Amino acid sequence: MGRNTGTDENKLRGYKAATHNPRVSNQARAHAQQEADKLSNYTSDEERHEENVKRGLKAAVHNPRVTESGRRGAKDKLNEMGAPAE
């Protein structure tokens, strides 16, 4: 596995929730903890931050309330980061 997608982040959230849910069996909690550990090993804070920045820039590109120069700046930054502006 390489970089985490939004789907992987959602899986991680679900596994973490299962580990804290009193209605989940001990066996299921143990499995959820193992899976969460596997997924969290692939997600660093730095990678998450970069993905959040990209999402914010993409939102700015499509937001009609952002000025044209702001949109251009967001597109330029996305290009620098190697991400498509769409």
N, C-alpha and C positions, 0 to 999 in steps of 0.2 A: 504494500500500500504506500502510496506517495502522500501527496497533500490531501487533506480532508476536504470533502465537499460539504455543502450544507446538509446533505443527507447523513453523512457521518457524524456531524455535530448534533443532529437531532437524535441519532441513535445513542450517542453518548449521554445526552440529556435523559433519554428514556431509561437507559440502564442505571444511571445515577438515581433517578426517581424510584426505580424498582428496589434499589438497595435500601431506601429509606421508608418504603411503604410497609406498614405493619400487616397488611392483608396479603402480602406476597410470602410464599413459603420459604423456609430457610434454604432449601435446595435451589430454588429459583433466584433468591438473593445472592447466593454464592456464584451462580452462573452469571448473573448480571454484573457482579463485581469483577469477575474474570474478563468479561467482554469489555467493560468500561476501562479496565486496566490496559487491555490491548489497544483500544482506540485512543486512549489518552497518551500512550507512548508515541503516537504519530502526530500529535497536535501540540505544538509549542506555542507559548504566548506570543512570540514574535510572528509566527505564521498567522495566528488568529488576528493579530493587530493589522497585518498587511491586508488580509482579506476584508476586514472591516473598513479599512481606508478605501479599498477598491470599490466596495459597495456604496460608500458615501459619495465618492466621486462620480460613480455611475448615476446615482440619484440626482446629483447636482446637474449633470448633463441633460437629464430629462425633466427637470423641474422648471416649469414656465416662469416661476418667480425669481429665478436666478438670472442675473444680467448676462448679456451675450459675452462680455469679456470673462465673466466667471465661468461660463460654460466652456469657452475656449481654454481657459486655464485648467479646468478639470480634465478636458480631453487630452491636453498636453501632458499632464501628470500621469494619466492612465497609459498613454503611449510610452512614457518613460518607464513605467512599471511593467510594461509588456502585456497589458490587458486591453482588449477591445473596448471601445467606448459605447458599444451597443448592448 
